[in-house]
Amino acid sequence: MPKRSSSVVGREFGNGVRKIIERTGLTQRRIAELLGWQEAKISDLLAGKGGVSEMEVRELLAFCQATVEERSHLIALFLESGEKGWLQFPEDGVPDQVRTFIEHEKSAKKIIAWSPTLVPGVLQIPEYAYVVTAASPVIEAADVPTVAAARSARAKILDGSRQFVFYVHEFALRLQVGGVEVWREQLAHLLRVSVRSYISIRIIPASAGIHAGTSGGFYVMEFAKFPTVVYLETLNRCLFLDDADTVEVYETTLKKLAAVASDEEQSRAVIDNILEGN
């Protein structure tokens, strides 16, 4: 039997089922015994690997006394788990605050980001993040402080437990976001974090001209226990892609970006030059 692989939507489904199982107060082993299942079947289901039929999912949810709303939501996720990619529609219209994205970001062993127009989100200082948030057409003015603070909180993942590679276009650095003081402090922050051994910041110089990344920014997240995920977002939607062919396209794009990007030392020099007014 071929090894089953976990998908993003499959893990979302599994996490939802896990919460319902936990609510029963029973162990996974006990529930498997009562249903006449192998415990491994529940383990695979919760890991987003499938291996169950829709009828079995309905049986499990009924046994755990899931609500009608929960059953409807989880069955919809289950039926979508075999599709290539997953388009999410955030209720508040803020893609980078979607729980699914944040959970994947926290569990990734390596994150590679390409940002053509702005400093990457997790590298933004709070003042810069606030200005970016306030400029969004999908965020109400009253919600800006809360959303901006939540975005800044994502910087907590910048620790030595994982590796980060950020490709940033020179134009993104030269774009003055906020006042001059905010903009300069943001550039200084990039210099400070760039010396950490687990963070690599590489600038795509304006002199590179047209390049492989001109179609837009994206995230590539690598994990220890499940396949690589590509993450894209629009103003009010987010898309997770984890099929092998699509991931290969984005990994190839990253290789081409690496070929035209300045190295880490050269990139620090670019930031220094911008700060000096060159």
BALOBA-1460 file (C-alpha; in Angstrom, 3 decimals):
// residues 278
<rec num="1" residu="m" x="0.000" y="0.000" z="0.000"/>
<rec num="2" residu="p" x="1.464" y="3.405" z="-0.978"/>
<rec num="3" residu="k" x="2.321" y="5.755" z="1.838"/>
<rec num="4" residu="r" x="-0.397" y="8.364" z="2.354"/>
<rec num="5" residu="s" x="0.628" y="12.002" z="2.475"/>
<rec num="6" residu="s" x="-0.804" y="14.777" z="4.614"/>
<rec num="7" residu="s" x="-2.338" y="17.824" z="2.894"/>
<rec num="8" residu="v" x="-3.055" y="21.325" z="4.237"/>
<rec num="9" residu="v" x="-6.824" y="20.917" z="4.052"/>
<rec num="10" residu="g" x="-6.490" y="17.380" z="5.423"/>
<rec num="11" residu="r" x="-4.660" y="18.724" z="8.475"/>
<rec num="12" residu="e" x="-7.293" y="21.420" z="8.907"/>
<rec num="13" residu="f" x="-9.930" y="18.677" z="8.882"/>
<rec num="14" residu="g" x="-7.895" y="16.545" z="11.293"/>
<rec num="15" residu="n" x="-7.400" y="19.421" z="13.736"/>
<rec num="16" residu="g" x="-11.140" y="20.053" z="13.759"/>
<rec num="17" residu="v" x="-11.895" y="16.401" z="14.472"/>
<rec num="18" residu="r" x="-9.225" y="16.317" z="17.194"/>
<rec num="19" residu="k" x="-10.963" y="19.116" z="19.098"/>
<rec num="20" residu="i" x="-14.259" y="17.229" z="18.969"/>
<rec num="21" residu="i" x="-12.617" y="14.015" z="20.162"/>
<rec num="22" residu="e" x="-10.930" y="15.851" z="23.038"/>
<rec num="23" residu="r" x="-14.306" y="17.210" z="24.063"/>
<rec num="24" residu="t" x="-15.584" y="13.671" z="24.682"/>
<rec num="25" residu="g" x="-12.958" y="13.030" z="27.367"/>
<rec num="26" residu="l" x="-12.117" y="9.687" z="25.706"/>
<rec num="27" residu="t" x="-8.737" y="8.666" z="24.360"/>
<rec num="28" residu="q" x="-8.232" y="8.000" z="20.668"/>
<rec num="29" residu="r" x="-7.570" y="4.343" z="21.510"/>
<rec num="30" residu="r" x="-10.846" y="4.005" z="23.392"/>
<rec num="31" residu="i" x="-12.847" y="5.613" z="20.603"/>
<rec num="32" residu="a" x="-11.201" y="3.294" z="18.076"/>
<rec num="33" residu="e" x="-12.141" y="0.288" z="20.222"/>
<rec num="34" residu="l" x="-15.762" y="1.403" z="20.549"/>
<rec num="35" residu="l" x="-16.037" y="1.961" z="16.797"/>
<rec num="36" residu="g" x="-14.248" y="-1.287" z="15.956"/>
<rec num="37" residu="w" x="-11.424" y="0.567" z="14.220"/>
<rec num="38" residu="q" x="-7.664" y="0.231" z="14.358"/>
<rec num="39" residu="e" x="-6.176" y="3.095" z="16.371"/>
<rec num="40" residu="a" x="-3.896" y="3.863" z="13.405"/>
<rec num="41" residu="k" x="-6.982" y="4.819" z="11.377"/>
<rec num="42" residu="i" x="-7.791" y="7.641" z="13.779"/>
<rec num="43" residu="s" x="-4.126" y="8.683" z="13.945"/>
<rec num="44" residu="d" x="-3.945" y="8.978" z="10.157"/>
<rec num="45" residu="l" x="-7.244" y="10.864" z="10.050"/>
<rec num="46" residu="l" x="-6.067" y="13.414" z="12.619"/>
<rec num="47" residu="a" x="-2.766" y="13.841" z="10.738"/>
<rec num="48" residu="g" x="-4.686" y="14.712" z="7.577"/>
<rec num="49" residu="k" x="-3.653" y="11.542" z="5.730"/>
<rec num="50" residu="g" x="-7.137" y="10.265" z="4.920"/>
<rec num="51" residu="g" x="-7.642" y="6.495" z="4.890"/>
<rec num="52" residu="v" x="-11.327" y="6.773" z="5.832"/>
<rec num="53" residu="s" x="-14.575" y="6.999" z="3.885"/>
<rec num="54" residu="e" x="-17.176" y="9.752" z="4.163"/>
<rec num="55" residu="m" x="-19.490" y="7.245" z="5.889"/>
<rec num="56" residu="e" x="-16.818" y="6.510" z="8.513"/>
<rec num="57" residu="v" x="-16.238" y="10.229" z="9.082"/>
<rec num="58" residu="r" x="-19.954" y="10.718" z="9.656"/>
<rec num="59" residu="e" x="-19.985" y="7.745" z="12.036"/>
<rec num="60" residu="l" x="-17.105" y="9.182" z="14.061"/>
<rec num="61" residu="l" x="-18.627" y="12.662" z="14.253"/>
<rec num="62" residu="a" x="-22.003" y="11.285" z="15.283"/>
<rec num="63" residu="f" x="-20.385" y="9.126" z="17.979"/>
<rec num="64" residu="c" x="-18.542" y="12.190" z="19.326"/>
<rec num="65" residu="q" x="-21.765" y="14.209" z="19.283"/>
<rec num="66" residu="a" x="-20.494" y="16.910" z="16.936"/>
<rec num="67" residu="t" x="-23.018" y="19.666" z="16.288"/>
<rec num="68" residu="v" x="-24.802" y="19.952" z="12.950"/>
<rec num="69" residu="e" x="-22.666" y="22.985" z="12.104"/>
<rec num="70" residu="e" x="-19.445" y="21.159" z="13.007"/>
<rec num="71" residu="r" x="-20.424" y="18.130" z="10.942"/>
<rec num="72" residu="s" x="-21.289" y="20.259" z="7.935"/>
<rec num="73" residu="h" x="-17.984" y="22.153" z="8.126"/>
<rec num="74" residu="l" x="-15.819" y="19.067" z="8.653"/>
<rec num="75" residu="i" x="-17.502" y="16.989" z="5.966"/>
<rec num="76" residu="a" x="-16.941" y="19.857" z="3.517"/>
<rec num="77" residu="l" x="-13.238" y="19.906" z="4.459"/>
<rec num="78" residu="f" x="-13.026" y="16.114" z="4.153"/>
<rec num="79" residu="l" x="-14.513" y="16.169" z="0.645"/>
<rec num="80" residu="e" x="-12.032" y="18.857" z="-0.381"/>
<rec num="81" residu="s" x="-8.981" y="17.128" z="1.117"/>
<rec num="82" residu="g" x="-8.127" y="15.322" z="-2.109"/>
<rec num="83" residu="e" x="-7.994" y="18.503" z="-4.191"/>
<rec num="84" residu="k" x="-4.803" y="20.257" z="-5.286"/>
<rec num="85" residu="g" x="-4.546" y="23.379" z="-3.188"/>
<rec num="86" residu="w" x="-6.951" y="25.092" z="-0.841"/>
<rec num="87" residu="l" x="-8.433" y="28.563" z="-1.237"/>
<rec num="88" residu="q" x="-9.520" y="30.113" z="2.061"/>
<rec num="89" residu="f" x="-11.916" y="32.995" z="2.508"/>
<rec num="90" residu="p" x="-11.032" y="34.780" z="5.774"/>
<rec num="91" residu="e" x="-14.095" y="35.954" z="7.662"/>
<rec num="92" residu="d" x="-12.404" y="39.250" z="8.507"/>
<rec num="93" residu="g" x="-10.726" y="39.573" z="5.112"/>
<rec num="94" residu="v" x="-7.185" y="39.538" z="6.557"/>
<rec num="95" residu="p" x="-5.253" y="36.654" z="4.914"/>
<rec num="96" residu="d" x="-2.067" y="36.697" z="7.004"/>
<rec num="97" residu="q" x="-4.092" y="36.409" z="10.222"/>
<rec num="98" residu="v" x="-5.738" y="33.133" z="9.192"/>
<rec num="99" residu="r" x="-5.134" y="30.543" z="11.909"/>
<rec num="100" residu="t" x="-4.163" y="27.884" z="9.357"/>
<rec num="101" residu="f" x="-1.357" y="30.037" z="7.978"/>
<rec num="102" residu="i" x="-0.070" y="31.047" z="11.407"/>
<rec num="103" residu="e" x="-0.033" y="27.428" z="12.626"/>
<rec num="104" residu="h" x="1.910" y="26.297" z="9.560"/>
<rec num="105" residu="e" x="4.301" y="29.213" z="9.934"/>
<rec num="106" residu="k" x="4.994" y="28.219" z="13.545"/>
<rec num="107" residu="s" x="5.595" y="24.537" z="12.740"/>
<rec num="108" residu="a" x="7.780" y="25.034" z="9.652"/>
<rec num="109" residu="k" x="11.439" y="24.071" z="9.901"/>
<rec num="110" residu="k" x="12.366" y="26.470" z="7.095"/>
<rec num="111" residu="i" x="10.580" y="29.467" z="5.614"/>
<rec num="112" residu="i" x="11.617" y="31.047" z="2.333"/>
<rec num="113" residu="a" x="9.832" y="34.247" z="1.354"/>
<rec num="114" residu="w" x="9.902" y="36.416" z="-1.752"/>
<rec num="115" residu="s" x="8.667" y="39.980" z="-1.283"/>
<rec num="116" residu="p" x="8.747" y="42.304" z="-4.317"/>
<rec num="117" residu="t" x="7.017" y="45.404" z="-2.909"/>
<rec num="118" residu="l" x="7.291" y="45.536" z="0.899"/>
<rec num="119" residu="v" x="9.565" y="44.360" z="3.694"/>
<rec num="120" residu="p" x="8.399" y="40.788" z="4.518"/>
<rec num="121" residu="g" x="5.742" y="40.687" z="7.246"/>
<rec num="122" residu="v" x="7.710" y="38.982" z="10.014"/>
<rec num="123" residu="l" x="10.597" y="41.423" z="9.495"/>
<rec num="124" residu="q" x="8.413" y="44.525" z="9.819"/>
<rec num="125" residu="i" x="8.834" y="46.707" z="12.892"/>
<rec num="126" residu="p" x="5.528" y="47.591" z="14.648"/>
<rec num="127" residu="e" x="5.411" y="51.144" z="13.263"/>
<rec num="128" residu="y" x="5.943" y="49.931" z="9.688"/>
<rec num="129" residu="a" x="3.339" y="47.173" z="10.134"/>
<rec num="130" residu="y" x="0.842" y="49.743" z="11.394"/>
<rec num="131" residu="v" x="1.219" y="51.914" z="8.286"/>
<rec num="132" residu="v" x="0.912" y="48.870" z="5.998"/>
<rec num="133" residu="t" x="-2.209" y="47.735" z="7.848"/>
<rec num="134" residu="a" x="-3.804" y="51.174" z="7.738"/>
<rec num="135" residu="a" x="-3.335" y="51.281" z="3.950"/>
<rec num="136" residu="s" x="-5.304" y="48.048" z="3.425"/>
<rec num="137" residu="p" x="-8.693" y="48.530" z="1.734"/>
<rec num="138" residu="v" x="-10.193" y="45.521" z="3.526"/>
<rec num="139" residu="i" x="-9.436" y="46.560" z="7.117"/>
<rec num="140" residu="e" x="-11.746" y="48.962" z="8.946"/>
<rec num="141" residu="a" x="-10.020" y="51.931" z="10.588"/>
<rec num="142" residu="a" x="-11.219" y="50.837" z="14.031"/>
<rec num="143" residu="d" x="-9.560" y="47.424" z="13.541"/>
<rec num="144" residu="v" x="-6.158" y="48.712" z="12.421"/>
<rec num="145" residu="p" x="-4.480" y="48.754" z="15.886"/>
<rec num="146" residu="t" x="-5.578" y="45.172" z="16.664"/>
<rec num="147" residu="v" x="-4.606" y="43.752" z="13.279"/>
<rec num="148" residu="a" x="-1.294" y="45.617" z="13.231"/>
<rec num="149" residu="a" x="-0.426" y="44.300" z="16.703"/>
<rec num="150" residu="a" x="-1.303" y="40.754" z="15.633"/>
<rec num="151" residu="r" x="0.920" y="41.079" z="12.581"/>
<rec num="152" residu="s" x="3.822" y="42.337" z="14.681"/>
<rec num="153" residu="a" x="3.356" y="39.404" z="17.076"/>
<rec num="154" residu="r" x="4.203" y="37.004" z="14.237"/>
<rec num="155" residu="a" x="7.831" y="38.131" z="14.589"/>
<rec num="156" residu="k" x="8.054" y="35.764" z="17.579"/>
<rec num="157" residu="i" x="8.766" y="32.920" z="15.159"/>
<rec num="158" residu="l" x="12.141" y="34.511" z="14.374"/>
<rec num="159" residu="d" x="14.170" y="32.222" z="16.592"/>
<rec num="160" residu="g" x="16.933" y="29.691" z="16.093"/>
<rec num="161" residu="s" x="14.568" y="26.721" z="15.964"/>
<rec num="162" residu="r" x="14.088" y="27.193" z="12.211"/>
<rec num="163" residu="q" x="15.805" y="28.721" z="9.189"/>
<rec num="164" residu="f" x="14.652" y="31.788" z="7.249"/>
<rec num="165" residu="v" x="15.591" y="33.018" z="3.802"/>
<rec num="166" residu="f" x="14.110" y="36.325" z="2.628"/>
<rec num="167" residu="y" x="14.396" y="37.535" z="-0.947"/>
<rec num="168" residu="v" x="13.472" y="41.223" z="-1.092"/>
<rec num="169" residu="h" x="13.504" y="43.540" z="-4.103"/>
<rec num="170" residu="e" x="15.543" y="46.706" z="-3.813"/>
<rec num="171" residu="f" x="12.404" y="48.718" z="-4.672"/>
<rec num="172" residu="a" x="10.734" y="47.388" z="-1.514"/>
<rec num="173" residu="l" x="13.553" y="48.865" z="0.545"/>
<rec num="174" residu="r" x="13.410" y="52.219" z="-1.207"/>
<rec num="175" residu="l" x="9.643" y="52.543" z="-0.791"/>
<rec num="176" residu="q" x="9.145" y="54.996" z="2.063"/>
<rec num="177" residu="v" x="6.501" y="53.450" z="4.301"/>
<rec num="178" residu="g" x="5.492" y="55.891" z="7.026"/>
<rec num="179" residu="g" x="7.638" y="58.898" z="7.836"/>
<rec num="180" residu="v" x="11.368" y="59.052" z="7.223"/>
<rec num="181" residu="e" x="12.110" y="57.966" z="10.800"/>
<rec num="182" residu="v" x="9.908" y="54.853" z="10.534"/>
<rec num="183" residu="w" x="11.393" y="53.966" z="7.153"/>
<rec num="184" residu="r" x="14.997" y="54.385" z="8.339"/>
<rec num="185" residu="e" x="14.365" y="52.422" z="11.542"/>
<rec num="186" residu="q" x="12.893" y="49.619" z="9.433"/>
<rec num="187" residu="l" x="16.035" y="49.453" z="7.321"/>
<rec num="188" residu="a" x="18.204" y="49.532" z="10.447"/>
<rec num="189" residu="h" x="16.150" y="46.650" z="11.854"/>
<rec num="190" residu="l" x="16.879" y="44.601" z="8.737"/>
<rec num="191" residu="l" x="20.594" y="45.167" z="9.270"/>
<rec num="192" residu="r" x="20.333" y="44.067" z="12.906"/>
<rec num="193" residu="v" x="18.474" y="40.807" z="12.209"/>
<rec num="194" residu="s" x="20.521" y="39.983" z="9.105"/>
<rec num="195" residu="v" x="23.533" y="38.997" z="11.206"/>
<rec num="196" residu="r" x="21.638" y="36.197" z="12.959"/>
<rec num="197" residu="s" x="22.911" y="32.831" z="11.761"/>
<rec num="198" residu="y" x="19.426" y="31.482" z="11.047"/>
<rec num="199" residu="i" x="18.271" y="34.496" z="8.987"/>
<rec num="200" residu="s" x="19.423" y="35.186" z="5.442"/>
<rec num="201" residu="i" x="18.336" y="38.404" z="3.730"/>
<rec num="202" residu="r" x="19.152" y="38.645" z="0.035"/>
<rec num="203" residu="i" x="18.299" y="41.656" z="-2.067"/>
<rec num="204" residu="i" x="17.232" y="41.474" z="-5.707"/>
<rec num="205" residu="p" x="18.945" y="44.576" z="-7.147"/>
<rec num="206" residu="a" x="17.057" y="46.918" z="-9.453"/>
<rec num="207" residu="s" x="19.823" y="46.307" z="-11.986"/>
<rec num="208" residu="a" x="18.642" y="42.682" z="-12.314"/>
<rec num="209" residu="g" x="15.778" y="43.937" z="-14.486"/>
<rec num="210" residu="i" x="13.073" y="41.419" z="-15.372"/>
<rec num="211" residu="h" x="13.350" y="38.195" z="-13.376"/>
<rec num="212" residu="a" x="11.493" y="35.017" z="-12.382"/>
<rec num="213" residu="g" x="9.749" y="36.600" z="-9.403"/>
<rec num="214" residu="t" x="7.878" y="39.373" z="-11.195"/>
<rec num="215" residu="s" x="4.582" y="37.446" z="-11.027"/>
<rec num="216" residu="g" x="4.257" y="38.222" z="-7.316"/>
<rec num="217" residu="g" x="5.383" y="37.371" z="-3.808"/>
<rec num="218" residu="f" x="4.959" y="34.039" z="-2.055"/>
<rec num="219" residu="y" x="6.003" y="31.887" z="0.897"/>
<rec num="220" residu="v" x="7.506" y="28.407" z="0.755"/>
<rec num="221" residu="m" x="7.310" y="26.510" z="4.045"/>
<rec num="222" residu="e" x="9.230" y="23.274" z="4.612"/>
<rec num="223" residu="f" x="8.329" y="20.863" z="7.405"/>
<rec num="224" residu="a" x="9.851" y="17.905" z="9.188"/>
<rec num="225" residu="k" x="6.816" y="15.620" z="8.982"/>
<rec num="226" residu="f" x="4.737" y="16.647" z="5.980"/>
<rec num="227" residu="p" x="5.169" y="18.018" z="2.458"/>
<rec num="228" residu="t" x="6.318" y="21.502" z="1.546"/>
<rec num="229" residu="v" x="3.569" y="24.135" z="1.288"/>
<rec num="230" residu="v" x="3.442" y="27.213" z="-0.935"/>
<rec num="231" residu="y" x="1.386" y="30.104" z="0.445"/>
<rec num="232" residu="l" x="-0.029" y="32.968" z="-1.624"/>
<rec num="233" residu="e" x="-2.365" y="35.779" z="-0.667"/>
<rec num="234" residu="t" x="-4.455" y="38.500" z="-2.271"/>
<rec num="235" residu="l" x="-6.143" y="41.418" z="-0.536"/>
<rec num="236" residu="n" x="-8.805" y="39.201" z="1.060"/>
<rec num="237" residu="r" x="-8.032" y="35.588" z="0.101"/>
<rec num="238" residu="c" x="-5.270" y="33.096" z="0.834"/>
<rec num="239" residu="l" x="-4.208" y="30.023" z="-1.130"/>
<rec num="240" residu="f" x="-2.293" y="26.983" z="0.099"/>
<rec num="241" residu="l" x="-0.639" y="24.761" z="-2.524"/>
<rec num="242" residu="d" x="1.064" y="21.487" z="-1.679"/>
<rec num="243" residu="d" x="0.917" y="19.265" z="-4.770"/>
<rec num="244" residu="a" x="4.389" y="18.238" z="-5.933"/>
<rec num="245" residu="d" x="4.196" y="19.792" z="-9.407"/>
<rec num="246" residu="t" x="3.204" y="23.236" z="-8.135"/>
<rec num="247" residu="v" x="5.776" y="23.175" z="-5.335"/>
<rec num="248" residu="e" x="8.455" y="22.336" z="-7.900"/>
<rec num="249" residu="v" x="7.499" y="25.417" z="-9.957"/>
<rec num="250" residu="y" x="7.967" y="27.693" z="-6.952"/>
<rec num="251" residu="e" x="11.183" y="25.994" z="-5.865"/>
<rec num="252" residu="t" x="12.534" y="26.536" z="-9.374"/>
<rec num="253" residu="t" x="11.529" y="30.191" z="-9.117"/>
<rec num="254" residu="l" x="13.477" y="30.483" z="-5.858"/>
<rec num="255" residu="k" x="16.575" y="29.010" z="-7.513"/>
<rec num="256" residu="k" x="16.298" y="31.611" z="-10.258"/>
<rec num="257" residu="l" x="15.885" y="34.381" z="-7.689"/>
<rec num="258" residu="a" x="18.963" y="33.114" z="-5.864"/>
<rec num="259" residu="a" x="20.921" y="33.327" z="-9.120"/>
<rec num="260" residu="v" x="20.288" y="37.084" z="-9.503"/>
<rec num="261" residu="a" x="20.162" y="38.074" z="-5.813"/>
<rec num="262" residu="s" x="23.032" y="39.763" z="-4.024"/>
<rec num="263" residu="d" x="24.695" y="37.594" z="-1.391"/>
<rec num="264" residu="e" x="24.169" y="38.344" z="2.303"/>
<rec num="265" residu="e" x="27.155" y="40.676" z="2.656"/>
<rec num="266" residu="q" x="26.344" y="42.524" z="-0.543"/>
<rec num="267" residu="s" x="22.716" y="42.818" z="0.580"/>
<rec num="268" residu="r" x="23.754" y="44.468" z="3.837"/>
<rec num="269" residu="a" x="25.804" y="46.905" z="1.769"/>
<rec num="270" residu="v" x="22.732" y="47.714" z="-0.343"/>
<rec num="271" residu="i" x="20.721" y="48.519" z="2.794"/>
<rec num="272" residu="d" x="23.600" y="50.646" z="4.126"/>
<rec num="273" residu="n" x="23.795" y="52.571" z="0.860"/>
<rec num="274" residu="i" x="20.065" y="53.303" z="0.937"/>
<rec num="275" residu="l" x="20.357" y="54.544" z="4.520"/>
<rec num="276" residu="e" x="23.213" y="56.821" z="3.448"/>
<rec num="277" residu="g" x="21.054" y="58.283" z="0.695"/>
<rec num="278" residu="n" x="22.647" y="56.508" z="-2.254"/>
